[in-house]
Amino acid sequence: EMCQYAASEEETKSLHGKKAQIYEEKLKAYDDAIEEYRQILSISHDDTQALEALDRLYLLEERYIDLSDILQKKLSANIDANVRNTLEYRLGQLYQNQLSSTEQAMVYYHDILEREPAHTQALDALRGLLEDESYQLEASRILEPILESSGSSEELVSVLELQLELETDPSNQVSILQRIANIHQSQLDDMGAA
């Protein structure tokens, strides 16, 4: 009894898959193809082919909220750090550029950099946000510890100088100035030692 049910579930998925392929490739009826792939996910929520197809179709159709849902579903699968970084970067870009939620984008960039501090794309995205008055403080605070641990003194100083400009509390201003002075001092010491 159980075996028959399992077979029919596979058959059902296979039929939806074949229909989806015809809708997508032959008829260019993307909404119908999407519906067929969604039917597959309702049977098997982590079906890789259906997830990949929906990823592709939602992007093509500019259905960005649906795309973000699919990327989230792909994230919830058991994936390695590189795949996770790629998906989170795509989500960051999607939220920043299409869904007008730069705050959410920064959360993704931050998560990536916690795992991989040298992730160029996430670093560049945050560096870009240093130019945007609405987000520069938050972006600078995410970048600061990463620049500090990677020894990027010059860039760290410019991030701290930006924080100094935005800081209104005098005691915080003093502590930022002290940090900048310490960085300059340690650079001079390094040069003296060389």
Backbone bond lengths (Angstrom), bond angles and torsions (degrees), N, CA, C in turn:
res aa  C-N    CA-C-N  psi(-1)  N-CA   C-N-CA  omega(-1)  CA-C   N-CA-C  phi
1 E - - - 1.477 - - 1.531 110.28 -
2 M 1.354 114.60 -50.04 1.466 120.71 -179.39 1.527 110.83 -61.21
3 C 1.316 115.29 -41.05 1.462 121.80 -176.37 1.533 110.51 -63.14
4 Q 1.303 115.59 -43.01 1.464 121.32 179.19 1.530 110.27 -60.23
5 Y 1.332 115.97 -42.66 1.454 121.02 -179.72 1.523 110.48 -63.59
6 A 1.327 116.21 -44.92 1.468 120.49 -179.37 1.529 110.24 -61.15
7 A 1.325 116.17 -43.19 1.462 120.47 -179.90 1.523 109.81 -62.19
8 S 1.331 117.09 -43.73 1.455 119.19 -177.40 1.533 111.01 -67.92
9 E 1.349 116.16 -29.76 1.467 119.43 176.71 1.540 109.51 -65.89
10 E 1.316 116.16 -45.19 1.470 120.98 177.42 1.530 110.23 -61.83
11 E 1.339 115.61 -43.33 1.463 119.97 179.33 1.527 110.93 -61.27
12 T 1.326 115.52 -43.22 1.469 120.43 -179.71 1.527 110.18 -61.00
13 K 1.349 115.49 -45.79 1.467 119.38 177.62 1.526 110.64 -59.78
14 S 1.311 115.47 -43.10 1.460 120.80 -178.58 1.533 111.13 -62.66
15 L 1.313 116.93 -41.51 1.477 120.84 178.67 1.530 110.61 -64.58
16 H 1.327 116.79 -45.87 1.466 120.05 177.43 1.531 109.73 -59.83
17 G 1.321 116.69 -40.21 1.464 121.25 179.74 1.518 112.06 -62.49
18 K 1.326 116.23 -43.46 1.474 120.26 179.97 1.532 110.64 -65.97
19 K 1.339 115.70 -42.72 1.474 119.57 178.20 1.530 109.80 -62.02
20 A 1.332 115.55 -45.12 1.472 120.31 -178.91 1.521 110.34 -58.13
21 Q 1.325 115.81 -43.37 1.468 120.45 -178.88 1.533 111.45 -61.59
22 I 1.322 116.07 -43.02 1.472 120.10 179.23 1.532 109.98 -65.38
23 Y 1.341 116.03 -45.99 1.466 119.33 178.30 1.527 110.83 -57.70
24 E 1.324 116.12 -44.78 1.468 119.62 -175.03 1.528 111.85 -73.74
25 E 1.341 116.34 -51.74 1.463 119.82 -168.71 1.523 113.69 -84.96
26 K 1.331 116.18 -40.62 1.464 119.13 -175.16 1.531 112.38 -92.04
27 L 1.331 116.46 -41.42 1.463 119.66 -173.41 1.530 113.30 -100.31
28 K 1.333 116.75 -10.82 1.473 120.90 -175.80 1.534 111.06 52.25
29 A 1.332 115.16 31.03 1.475 121.23 178.46 1.528 107.05 -94.56
30 Y 1.341 114.57 78.25 1.467 119.93 -169.70 1.523 113.50 -64.90
31 D 1.333 117.43 -37.39 1.470 119.71 179.15 1.528 110.74 -62.36
32 D 1.337 116.67 -39.62 1.467 120.45 178.47 1.530 110.15 -68.12
33 A 1.323 116.38 -39.83 1.470 120.51 177.76 1.533 109.49 -61.76
34 I 1.337 115.48 -44.96 1.465 120.65 178.88 1.527 110.26 -56.82
35 E 1.324 116.08 -44.42 1.472 120.23 -179.25 1.537 110.75 -60.91
36 E 1.320 116.90 -41.07 1.472 120.36 179.54 1.536 110.57 -65.02
37 Y 1.331 117.06 -43.03 1.466 119.81 179.13 1.535 111.16 -65.96
38 R 1.328 115.85 -34.61 1.477 119.06 177.46 1.537 110.39 -66.35
39 Q 1.342 115.75 -34.86 1.476 120.02 175.80 1.529 110.00 -61.48
40 I 1.324 116.70 -41.00 1.472 120.60 178.53 1.533 109.50 -61.85
41 L 1.339 116.62 -44.41 1.472 119.69 179.68 1.523 112.06 -64.89
42 S 1.330 117.35 -29.06 1.469 118.74 178.50 1.529 110.43 -69.84
43 I 1.334 116.68 -24.56 1.469 120.93 175.76 1.532 109.88 -85.00
44 S 1.328 115.11 -44.73 1.458 120.62 -176.21 1.531 107.90 -137.11
45 H 1.347 115.96 98.20 1.466 121.08 -167.65 1.526 114.55 -65.44
46 D 1.343 117.67 -14.20 1.470 118.03 -179.32 1.525 111.86 -118.11
47 D 1.334 116.32 26.93 1.462 120.68 179.11 1.537 109.90 -62.96
48 T 1.320 115.45 113.57 1.466 120.78 -172.39 1.525 112.43 -60.84
49 Q 1.329 116.51 -44.06 1.474 119.09 -178.14 1.518 111.80 -63.63
50 A 1.329 116.31 -41.90 1.464 119.97 179.58 1.530 110.28 -65.77
51 L 1.343 116.57 -41.46 1.469 119.91 178.70 1.534 110.68 -62.55
52 E 1.332 116.17 -44.83 1.479 119.95 179.16 1.527 110.96 -62.55
53 A 1.327 115.92 -43.01 1.468 119.97 -179.11 1.531 110.93 -64.07
54 L 1.335 116.79 -43.05 1.469 120.12 179.69 1.526 110.59 -67.10
55 D 1.319 116.73 -37.40 1.463 121.41 175.25 1.540 108.69 -55.37
56 R 1.315 115.51 -51.11 1.468 121.81 -178.12 1.539 111.47 -63.57
57 L 1.331 116.63 -46.39 1.471 120.85 -174.96 1.524 112.61 -71.00
58 Y 1.327 116.61 -40.64 1.468 119.09 178.78 1.528 110.46 -64.25
59 L 1.318 116.01 -37.39 1.466 119.63 177.87 1.531 109.71 -65.07
60 L 1.325 115.19 -47.13 1.463 121.75 179.16 1.530 111.64 -58.18
61 E 1.329 115.93 -42.21 1.465 121.70 -176.94 1.532 112.80 -87.38
62 E 1.353 115.73 1.73 1.469 121.40 -179.08 1.528 112.36 56.39
63 R 1.333 115.49 36.87 1.478 120.78 175.93 1.522 106.54 -94.47
64 Y 1.338 114.73 80.06 1.459 120.66 -166.83 1.529 114.26 -71.62
65 I 1.328 117.55 -33.43 1.465 118.77 178.63 1.525 109.26 -68.17
66 D 1.338 115.94 -43.74 1.469 120.20 176.04 1.531 110.43 -61.71
67 L 1.324 116.29 -40.69 1.467 120.35 178.53 1.524 110.11 -60.45
68 S 1.336 117.07 -43.14 1.460 119.28 -179.79 1.532 110.53 -62.91
69 D 1.349 117.41 -36.52 1.476 120.30 176.79 1.528 111.15 -62.20
70 I 1.324 115.89 -43.10 1.477 120.26 -179.19 1.528 110.07 -66.42
71 L 1.320 117.25 -43.22 1.470 119.91 178.95 1.533 109.88 -62.18
72 Q 1.338 116.83 -38.24 1.474 120.96 176.23 1.528 110.48 -61.97
73 K 1.336 115.28 -44.05 1.484 119.41 178.99 1.527 109.79 -60.72
74 K 1.343 116.37 -42.73 1.466 119.48 179.69 1.526 110.54 -64.47
75 L 1.337 116.64 -34.24 1.466 121.14 177.64 1.519 111.72 -65.44
76 S 1.331 116.53 -34.30 1.466 119.21 -175.77 1.527 112.07 -74.32
77 A 1.334 116.95 -13.44 1.462 120.01 174.87 1.534 108.28 -69.92
78 N 1.300 115.46 164.11 1.463 120.05 179.69 1.529 108.45 -80.80
79 I 1.328 116.81 99.68 1.466 119.96 -173.16 1.517 110.87 -126.53
80 D 1.317 115.94 158.58 1.470 118.25 -179.70 1.531 110.66 -78.69
81 A 1.320 115.24 169.24 1.469 121.13 -172.71 1.528 112.45 -61.03
82 N 1.335 118.14 -37.42 1.471 119.96 -179.53 1.517 112.06 -64.60
83 V 1.335 116.03 -44.04 1.471 120.46 178.58 1.528 109.13 -64.73
84 R 1.329 116.13 -42.71 1.464 120.79 178.24 1.530 110.34 -58.82
85 N 1.337 116.87 -45.76 1.471 120.71 179.33 1.526 110.95 -60.70
86 T 1.330 116.32 -43.79 1.469 120.57 -179.88 1.526 110.67 -61.39
87 L 1.328 116.34 -46.16 1.468 120.35 -179.60 1.528 111.06 -65.47
88 E 1.338 116.42 -43.21 1.469 118.76 -179.48 1.524 111.19 -67.51
89 Y 1.328 116.97 -34.49 1.465 119.07 176.54 1.530 109.71 -65.55
90 R 1.347 116.75 -44.21 1.472 119.82 177.14 1.526 110.42 -59.58
91 L 1.331 116.94 -42.24 1.469 120.05 177.96 1.524 110.74 -63.65
92 G 1.332 116.75 -41.85 1.456 120.35 177.69 1.521 111.36 -58.53
93 Q 1.339 115.94 -47.36 1.461 120.57 179.74 1.533 111.00 -63.33
94 L 1.330 115.42 -41.05 1.464 120.91 179.93 1.532 110.59 -61.54
95 Y 1.343 116.04 -47.44 1.468 119.42 179.69 1.521 111.37 -67.50
96 Q 1.308 117.04 -37.88 1.463 119.80 -178.22 1.527 111.67 -71.40
97 N 1.318 117.05 -43.50 1.474 120.38 -169.98 1.527 114.70 -98.44
98 Q 1.331 118.40 -31.91 1.463 119.23 -175.97 1.527 113.54 -111.22
99 L 1.320 117.46 -31.85 1.467 119.28 -173.16 1.530 113.52 -105.17
100 S 1.328 116.56 9.85 1.467 122.14 175.79 1.517 113.47 48.04
101 S 1.325 116.73 44.76 1.454 119.31 174.42 1.526 109.07 -134.45
102 T 1.325 114.50 76.60 1.455 120.53 -178.42 1.523 110.74 -63.50
103 E 1.347 117.32 -32.47 1.473 119.84 177.74 1.526 109.65 -57.83
104 Q 1.330 116.44 -47.14 1.468 120.67 -179.85 1.534 109.54 -64.63
105 A 1.316 117.05 -39.08 1.468 120.77 178.55 1.526 109.80 -58.94
106 M 1.332 116.79 -43.67 1.469 120.61 -178.33 1.523 111.57 -63.75
107 V 1.332 117.07 -32.59 1.466 120.16 176.75 1.532 109.29 -61.81
108 Y 1.339 116.56 -43.93 1.468 119.81 178.76 1.533 110.99 -64.66
109 Y 1.329 117.04 -45.93 1.473 119.59 -179.93 1.533 110.27 -59.35
110 H 1.332 115.43 -41.50 1.466 120.76 -179.93 1.530 110.45 -61.89
111 D 1.350 116.11 -46.17 1.473 120.60 179.38 1.524 111.03 -58.13
112 I 1.325 116.33 -43.28 1.473 120.57 179.79 1.525 109.30 -60.43
113 L 1.329 116.49 -47.83 1.471 120.98 -175.23 1.527 112.17 -69.60
114 E 1.319 117.45 -24.18 1.472 119.84 174.42 1.524 108.96 -64.97
115 R 1.343 116.34 -38.63 1.467 120.76 -179.88 1.521 111.43 -81.71
116 E 1.347 115.49 -41.34 1.467 119.96 -174.40 1.532 109.79 -137.05
117 P 1.342 116.26 87.71 1.472 120.69 -173.84 1.536 114.34 -59.45
118 A 1.327 117.77 -18.52 1.464 119.40 -178.31 1.540 112.40 -99.23
119 H 1.330 117.62 13.79 1.479 120.94 -178.11 1.534 109.32 -63.82
120 T 1.330 116.00 103.86 1.468 122.16 -170.89 1.520 113.09 -57.52
121 Q 1.338 116.56 -45.05 1.470 119.35 -175.27 1.528 111.77 -65.35
122 A 1.334 116.65 -42.43 1.468 120.02 179.70 1.534 109.98 -66.64
123 L 1.343 115.83 -40.54 1.474 119.55 177.00 1.526 110.58 -61.37
124 D 1.327 116.22 -46.07 1.474 120.14 -179.04 1.524 111.54 -63.57
125 A 1.334 116.42 -38.69 1.473 119.88 178.85 1.530 109.77 -61.69
126 L 1.321 116.32 -44.42 1.471 119.56 179.28 1.529 111.85 -69.06
127 R 1.334 116.37 -37.38 1.477 119.16 176.48 1.527 109.57 -60.65
128 G 1.318 116.07 -39.12 1.463 120.57 177.69 1.522 111.27 -61.41
129 L 1.326 116.18 -36.21 1.472 120.25 -179.01 1.524 112.51 -73.22
130 L 1.332 116.90 -15.70 1.470 119.52 175.90 1.533 110.14 -64.32
131 E 1.334 116.05 -21.13 1.476 121.28 179.93 1.525 111.50 -82.64
132 D 1.334 117.04 -13.73 1.466 120.96 -173.34 1.529 109.67 -100.78
133 E 1.327 116.08 114.27 1.474 120.74 -174.29 1.522 113.12 -53.43
134 S 1.332 116.97 -34.13 1.469 119.42 -177.05 1.521 112.66 -68.25
135 Y 1.340 116.74 -25.73 1.469 119.11 -171.19 1.521 113.91 -123.72
136 Q 1.334 117.22 -1.67 1.467 118.34 -171.00 1.524 113.39 -63.24
137 L 1.312 117.82 -36.09 1.468 118.83 -178.78 1.531 110.27 -66.08
138 E 1.323 115.72 -49.71 1.465 120.71 179.93 1.535 110.49 -60.07
139 A 1.322 116.82 -45.53 1.477 120.74 179.92 1.527 110.05 -61.68
140 S 1.332 116.98 -41.18 1.468 120.22 -178.66 1.528 110.62 -65.88
141 R 1.316 116.76 -34.44 1.479 120.20 179.95 1.530 111.65 -71.53
142 I 1.327 116.75 -31.65 1.477 119.44 176.14 1.531 109.41 -72.57
143 L 1.327 116.23 -41.40 1.472 120.49 -177.01 1.526 113.15 -71.19
144 E 1.313 116.10 -34.26 1.472 121.44 -172.35 1.536 114.25 -49.97
145 P 1.356 119.37 -56.80 1.474 117.77 -177.68 1.531 112.90 -65.17
146 I 1.330 116.76 -29.53 1.471 120.66 -179.56 1.528 109.77 -69.74
147 L 1.325 115.38 -44.54 1.470 120.00 179.21 1.527 109.90 -65.70
148 E 1.332 115.13 -36.38 1.458 119.29 -179.57 1.529 110.84 -65.20
149 S 1.333 116.56 -47.28 1.471 118.55 -176.88 1.523 112.21 -73.26
150 S 1.353 117.01 -23.24 1.475 118.21 179.55 1.525 111.34 -88.84
151 G 1.336 117.00 -2.97 1.456 120.14 177.63 1.519 114.12 73.87
152 S 1.328 116.99 23.48 1.472 121.20 178.00 1.528 108.84 -84.30
153 S 1.327 116.58 71.49 1.471 121.48 -171.38 1.516 113.32 -57.78
154 E 1.340 116.61 -46.80 1.466 119.82 -175.84 1.521 111.51 -59.44
155 E 1.346 114.67 -48.54 1.463 119.28 -178.75 1.527 110.51 -67.59
156 L 1.335 116.33 -37.06 1.466 120.36 177.72 1.528 110.23 -60.18
157 V 1.335 116.84 -43.77 1.467 120.45 178.84 1.528 109.97 -60.97
158 S 1.326 118.06 -42.64 1.474 118.07 -178.58 1.532 111.20 -67.92
159 V 1.329 117.53 -33.77 1.465 120.73 175.61 1.535 110.21 -66.39
160 L 1.339 116.16 -41.70 1.471 119.65 177.92 1.530 111.35 -66.65
161 E 1.320 116.56 -36.93 1.475 119.50 177.81 1.525 110.74 -64.59
162 L 1.328 115.43 -37.09 1.463 119.93 175.90 1.539 109.80 -62.97
163 Q 1.345 116.32 -45.89 1.467 119.94 178.15 1.526 110.68 -60.36
164 L 1.328 115.88 -38.18 1.464 121.14 179.52 1.537 110.45 -60.91
165 E 1.325 115.93 -43.54 1.477 120.82 179.00 1.529 110.72 -60.79
166 L 1.339 116.13 -38.08 1.464 120.65 -173.96 1.527 112.47 -86.35
167 E 1.328 116.63 -17.47 1.474 121.59 -176.25 1.529 110.31 -75.79
168 T 1.335 115.98 133.18 1.468 120.21 179.18 1.526 112.13 -105.15
169 D 1.332 116.48 -22.50 1.465 120.55 -177.56 1.531 109.98 -80.07
170 P 1.353 117.62 119.36 1.479 120.83 -176.40 1.530 113.77 -58.03
171 S 1.328 118.12 -38.37 1.467 118.01 -178.71 1.530 111.27 -68.41
172 N 1.330 116.51 -34.31 1.476 119.82 174.37 1.529 110.31 -68.04
173 Q 1.337 116.28 -37.79 1.470 120.12 177.81 1.530 110.02 -58.87
174 V 1.335 115.47 -43.56 1.464 120.66 -179.98 1.531 109.98 -61.53
175 S 1.340 117.26 -44.93 1.470 118.70 -176.93 1.540 111.22 -67.76
176 I 1.329 117.12 -34.16 1.471 119.73 176.41 1.534 109.51 -66.45
177 L 1.322 117.03 -44.75 1.474 120.87 177.95 1.531 110.81 -59.39
178 Q 1.334 116.19 -39.22 1.466 120.69 178.56 1.534 110.55 -62.86
179 R 1.336 116.28 -42.88 1.472 119.85 178.84 1.520 110.64 -62.38
180 I 1.340 116.63 -42.95 1.471 120.33 179.45 1.530 109.45 -62.00
181 A 1.327 116.33 -43.51 1.472 121.05 178.92 1.531 110.70 -61.07
182 N 1.331 116.89 -42.50 1.475 121.05 179.23 1.529 111.59 -62.00
183 I 1.340 116.16 -40.36 1.469 119.87 179.32 1.529 109.70 -64.81
184 H 1.340 116.48 -46.51 1.471 120.07 178.10 1.527 110.42 -58.78
185 Q 1.329 116.07 -43.17 1.467 120.76 -179.07 1.533 110.94 -62.14
186 S 1.327 116.53 -45.75 1.470 118.26 -177.83 1.528 111.02 -67.89
187 Q 1.350 117.44 -30.69 1.475 119.52 175.08 1.523 109.93 -66.29
188 L 1.318 116.32 -42.54 1.471 119.95 178.58 1.535 110.36 -63.48
189 D 1.328 116.73 -42.43 1.467 120.61 177.90 1.523 110.89 -59.86
190 D 1.344 115.30 -42.89 1.474 119.46 178.39 1.512 110.30 -60.72
191 M 1.345 116.19 -44.30 1.466 119.83 179.34 1.530 111.12 -63.59
192 G 1.327 116.57 -39.01 1.454 121.20 178.07 1.515 111.13 -64.52
193 A 1.322 116.34 -36.85 1.476 121.29 -178.35 1.527 111.83 -73.50
194 A 1.317 116.96 -23.39 1.469 120.80 -173.01 1.521 112.87 -74.59
